[in-house]
Amino acid sequence: MKYAVNILLIFIIFVSSSCKTSNLNKNEITNNQKQNEEIEFIVLKNYFVNKSASHLDNPKIETESKFNETFGMATTMSEDGKPTKIDFNKQFIVAIILPETGIATSIELKSLVKDLSGELTLSYKVIEDKKQSFTSIPFIAIAIDKKDIGNVTLRKVN
């Protein structure tokens, strides 16, 4: 009988300590959510990377002249063929430009968050597909409201 009571007591202690750990993890997650605010953005369409500017030292572009050095307009005849309009008085750009490749490559944005210090982190995934008969410079660029301006960190995820 004593043996059964001891086992029951150990089981109860184990279960109660597991519950406390679970609650701590939930509190940590809640605190992290409060610290990291999701930021809205607009994905730019109908632009291409100028070959002369296929690398960025800083992913944040704040001026129209720097943007025009890096990107060109790729207007088409379709209904949605005009490049996305950018108002540099109200927006800034964050761009991810990958090296030129002969493999079909896309960039999938996972999240854009701002921490309490105002730092922005853009998480993204690179998806590679089949070999192409030509090369291209994979990129994605987004427009963000200047009220959310801050230093930008790019974080590649799997």
N, C-alpha and C positions, 0 to 999 in steps of 0.2 A: 504494500500500500504506500509506504514512504517513497519507494522508487517511482511509482506512478505520479505521486504528488510533485516530486522533484522534476520529473520530465514535463509535467503540465506547467509548472512554474517557469522552467527554462523556455518552453514554447511561448508562454504569455509575454515574457520579457523580450524574446526575439521579435514577436509580432508587434509589440508596442514600439520597439526601437525602429523597426522598419517603417512604421507609420510616421514617426517623427522625421526620419530622413526624407520621406516622400513630401511632407509639408515644407521642409526646408528647400527642397528642389523647386517646389511650386512657387515659393516666395522669391527665390533667386530668379526664376523665369519672369515673374511679374515685375521685379525690379529692373531686369534687363530690358523688358518691353517699355518701361517708363523711360529708360535712359536712351533708347534708340527709337527715333521717330521715323516712320516711313515717309518718304518724300515723293511727291508727284512729279512726273516728267513727261515730255512728249518726245517720241522717237522721230528723228528727222528722216524724211523720205526724199528720194530723187536727188541725191548728191553722190559724188564720187571723190576718191582721194587723189589729189594731184601727185603725179609720180615724183615730182621734185620735193614733196613734203611728206614722204611716206613714214615719218617717225615723229612722235611728239615727245618733248622733254617733260611736259606737264600735260595731263589729260584735260585740264580746265582751260577753256578758251573764253576770254572775256571781251574781246574786241572783234569787230567786223573785219578789220584788216587782217588779223591773225587767222580768222576763220577762212577768209578768201584766199590766203596763202596756202592753206591746207586742203580746202575742198573746192570742187567746181560743181556747177549745177548740171543735172542730168534730166532736162525737161523732155517729156515724151508727149505724144498726141492723145493719149488716153485721158479719160475724165479726171483721174487722180494724178495726172502727169506733171503737175507743177511742183517744184521743190517746196518743202515746208517753210513757211515764213518765220523769220526770227526777228525779234525786237531786242536788240542788244542794250537798249535802255532799261528793259525789264527782265531780260533773260541772259543766262550764260550757257555755254555748251560744255559738255563732257564727252570726250571721244575716246574710243578704244580702237587703235589701228594695229593690226597684226602684220607680220612680214608677208611680202609677196609670196604666193604659193600656186602650185599647179593642182592642188587638191580643193575640191568644192568645200568651202569652210563657211560656217555661220557662227554668229555670236548670239547667245541667248541671255538676256538680262534676267537675273534672279531677284535682286532687290537693290534699292537705294535707300540708305538710312543715314540719319543725322544723329550724332551722339550729343550729350549734354554740353560738350565743349565746342560744338558747332562743326566738328569734322564730319565730312561725308564719306561713306564707303559704298562703292558700287560693286556689287557681286555679280559675276557673269560666268557663263560656261561656254567653252569653245567646242563646236560640234564639227567634226571632219567627216566627209563623205567620200565620194569616188574621185579618182584622178580625172582631171579635165585636159582637154587638148590645148588649153591656153592658161595663162597665169592671171591672177587677180590679187587685189589687196583687200582682204576682208576687214570690215570696219563696222562700227555702229556709233552713232552720235545722238545725244539726247539734249533737249533744251530744258533748263530748270529755272524756276522763278528766282530772281536775285535776292528775294527775302531769305532764301535758303543757302546763300553763298557761304562757302567755307573751303578749307583745304580738302582735296579729293584724294582718296586712296582707292586704287583698283584692286579687287580681290578675285582671283580666278578660283573657281570651285569645280569639283568633278561631278 
